[in-house]
Structure formats: C-alpha cells, structure tokens
C-alpha cells in the first residue's frame, strides 16, 4: 500500500493551531448553548407528548429526547413499526432483550405473553445470554433486540434468535451501521475502553457494522425487511434521517431444494 504523504508542520504554525483550537472550542460551546433550544414542536408516538424536545447524546443531538417518556429517536421509530407493521396480538409471545422501560406497558398490553430478558440487568423475567439462549426451539413469535448486536458475537446471536423463533416469527433489531462501508469494521488491536470509543463509538461496542450486516442476517436464514425513517416522520417525530429498523423473518416453512433427475 502506498504511504500517505503527510507534511511536517512548522513548529510556529503548530503553536498557533493550539491557540486556535482553544478559541474554536470556546466559541462552539457558546453556540451550542443557544442551539440547545430549537423551538420546534415535535410529537412523541411513544407517550403522546407534543412540544419541544431536549438534546441528548455526546455530542448532543438536538431534539433527540422526549422530555416526558425519555424516548430517543430509535424508540420512536420502533413505536411507528409497532403500529404499522408489528401486528402484535394476544396470540403472540414476545421476548424483549434489554427492555426499554417505556415499552413494557405497551407490549404487555398488546401481546399474549411478554417476557423480558437481559444478561446483566436483574429486574427482568429471564437472565439470558443472547449468544446461547437457554430456551426451546420455536418458542417465541417476536424477538426485540435493540442496540444489542454491536455488543456481542452477532453471528451467534442471530443464529440463536432464528432457532428460538417460531416459523414465520420475526426479530426486530436496531444497531449502528455505516451504510457506506461494504464491510463491518473489526480490529483485534483495539483492546481498552478508550480505544473502543475512538474506533467503535462507545466503550462497550466490539465492532462498527457496515452494510454487510444485512448479508449476515440473510446468511442466518432470515428474510429481511428494512423499516427506514423517512419524511414526514423524521420532522414530525424527531427521528434520525434514514435510520433503519431491521425486521427479520424466519421463513414459515423450510425451502425444499428440488433436484431434477434425468432419465
Ligand atoms: Zn415520549
């Protein structure tokens, strides 16, 4: 690979860059303070709140947080999915990993059986490792796993969720993805929490997915539907533009491979 031609800066110019860095930081902080109040009226599909939203995240995303139910963009996208595609009924059993508190009453009200699970948290129905589920085959109609796949061995997690779903059952998942990347970024050199923040965006993330995540989902046996945030939902409900909720369906019946015999 060709070496990048990186010039060596003049030491005096470097000193002035340091001073500029401080000036820019202070100016940006003052600007941020005024930007925090957007004055836009948004609607939260999770709790029904209408009004101004709050900034959230580091660096802050303006209007990211509903001040009433604390939903973030992905939660509001999931609420829209429930209404438009969820079809959750009393005949269904639902398994919810790392359950977001604002969804518990909604999903308990809709589903016949609603089970919460987590590997670390204790206030859930089941302590489960998504890479090795202590559950029988074909036992749930819907599995919800938001912001989980980037923390675990996603190949194992997808295979286990496929096994535990009933034929025709679905898994829904959100996770950070860089669509412009063909391949998922993993790096065995990245070991400390601080390095993981720099490389993967959060101290407990183990990779950054590229669009090959969708190939991995299909390779696990799933049919894939992408529920994507578009306008007018983005401006109405304060969603991330183009954020995708992956809806993975376990085919209802195994596809039989047919062979043609001659003679
Ligand atoms: Zn809300």
Boltz pocket constraint, residues with backbone or C-beta under 6 A from the ligand:
constraints:
  - pocket:
      binder: B
      contacts: [[A, 44], [A, 45], [A, 46], [A, 47], [A, 48], [A, 49], [A, 66], [A, 67], [A, 68], [A, 69], [A, 70], [A, 71]]
      max_distance: 6.0
